[in-house]
Amino acid sequence: MEKPRNFIRTYTGIYLDPYAITPEQVDIRDIAHSLSLMTRANGHICHFYSVAQHAVNCAVEADCRGLSKRVQLACLLHDAAESYISDVTRPVKHRLHGYELVEDHVLGVIFRKYGLEDIGEDSLRAVKEIDDSMLYYEFEALAGVKLKDEPPVISMAHDFSFKPMADVENGFLDLFKTLGGQDCAPKTRTSK
């Protein structure tokens, strides 16, 4: 059966239009798989380091800061929309008319699916601050670049080493489940 041009096919075989995505179409396995295969910084770093690794590090940082499991889950899922609409570098994202609206819509649907629709502005600011802090240390570790004169405060040294994609995917799913994420199906891949 031929699908319309406006649909994507996810890893688990769901056909959806990102502009009209519904909570029923969101599957954590699609998010974990896609983000584990998507590189940060558009690949302009010393080795493969995925969006999923970044998200896990953000959630771990939130935990180390003593933030709630809901905020940790929001950190884990803060880039989940990229699994449906792709990652766009910050300098382009802010200039690409309409992208942020679509990204906000898709992320809103994902947050609604996983009970985060009412997380609150203070929590969202904490997620953003952690995301920005991790970006600084990722660029320092993976590109040798300091994005600011003064490094942001983080609660621990994070692991930016290369990890097999299947391990990252499974770690993402495990953390999702640990943080109380619902409808997590059995792992789809195993590492060797």
N, C-alpha and C positions, 0 to 999 in steps of 0.2 A: 504494500500500500504506500503510495507516494504521500509524503507529508508536505504541508505548505512551507514556503521559504522562511517564514517567520518563526519556525520552531527549531529548537535544538534537541538533540538526543543525549540524555545523560548516561553516565556509566552503567546505571542499573536499568536502562532501557526506557526511561520516562521521556515522552515528547512534551515539550512545553515552550510557550512563548514567554521569554523573560519579562516582557512588558505586561503580561497578564498572568504571571505566576500565582499559584494559590498555595496555601499551607499544605494541602494534600499532595502536592507535587514535590515538595521539599523532602529530600531523603539525606540523612546525615552521612550515609555511605557515599553518596555522590559528592558531597562537600569534602569529606576527608580524602577521597581518591583524587579529585581534581586538584585540590590545594596542595597535595603532596607531590604533584607533578608540575606545579607552577613555580617558577623561580622568582625570587625577590629581585628587585632592581633591574628588571628586564634582562637578567643574565649578566649584567656588567659588574660582576664580583669574581673573586678568585676561584670559587668552586660552587657547585650546585648547592643552594640553600633555599628551601621551599617556603612558600607562603604558609603552609601547614606548620613547619618548624617555627616560624615567626609567631604564629598564633599560639602554639603550645608554650613558647617562651613568655609570651605576654600573660597567659593564664597563670603560669608558675610565678611570674613577678607579682601578679595581683595576690596570689596566695601568700607569698613572702611578706607582702605589705599588710597582711591581715584583713584583706577585703573579703567580702562575703562570697559564697559559692556562686551566687547569681552574677556578681560582677566578674568572677573568674570565668564563668560560662560566657558572659558577654565578651570578654577578652578573647576567648577561644574562637568565638563566632564573628568577631568584628569585621573580618575580611571575607566572610562566607559568601557574600554576594558575588565575589569574583569567580566563584566556581560556576556561576551561571552567565556572567557577562564579561569575564576575563579581567585581568589586572591591567591597569593603565598607570603609568608612572605619574607621580604628583604634578610635575610641570605641565603635563598634557591634560591630566584629569580636570584641573581647574579651568582650563581653556576650552575643553571639548564641550560645546553647548549641549546640554541635556543629559550628559553622562551621569553627573552627580544625582540628578533627579531619579534616573533609572536605578542607580546604585542604592539610593535611600529607599526606594520602593521595594526592591528585592530584599534588602536587608531587613526592612520592616516586616515583610512577610515571613522571613526566616525567624526573626525575633518573636513574632506572634506564634509561630509553630512551636517554639521551644519555651514559651512562657515568659519572655523578656520584654514584651511590648510596653510594660509599665515600669521599666527599670529606673527611670528618673534622670534628670539632668546632671546631678552630682555624680552619679555612677557613670554616666556617659562621658563626663569630663575626665574621670579617673581612667577610663578605658583609653581615651584619646591621649592623655598624658603618658600612659604606659606605652602605647603604640609609638609615640614620638621618641620616647627614651630608647626603646628597643631599636628604632631606626638609626639613632645616633651610634649605638654600639655595634650594630650590624655593619654599618659603613666603615667604622673604625677597624673592626676585625676582618672584614671581607674585602675591603677596597683600600684600606690604609688612608682613609679620608676622615677628617674631623669636621662635622657639619656645623659646629658652633665652637666658639672660643672656650666656653665653660661647659664641661660635660654635665649632663643631667644626672640626678641621683637615682641609682637603682639599688635594690636590696641584696643582690648577689651577683656573682659572675655567671653569665649564661653560656651555654654550649652552642657555638656557631659552627661546629665541625660538620663535615659531610656525613650524612646518614643515609642508608638505603631507603628508597622511597616507600617500600612496603612497611618498613619499620616505623617510619614517620606516620604513615596512614593508620597503622594499627595503634600507635601511641596516641594519635589524635582521637580515635574512636574510644580507646580505653579511658582517656581523660574526660571525654564527653560523658561517658557513662558514670564515672566517679563523681562528676559534678552534678549528677542528677538529671542529665539529659534523657529524654524519653524516646521510645521506639527505635532503639539502637539494635539493629539486626546483627546476627553473627558476623564476625570479620569476614571480609571477602577475599583477603589475600594473606599469605603467611610469608615470612621471610625465611631464607635458607641459612 
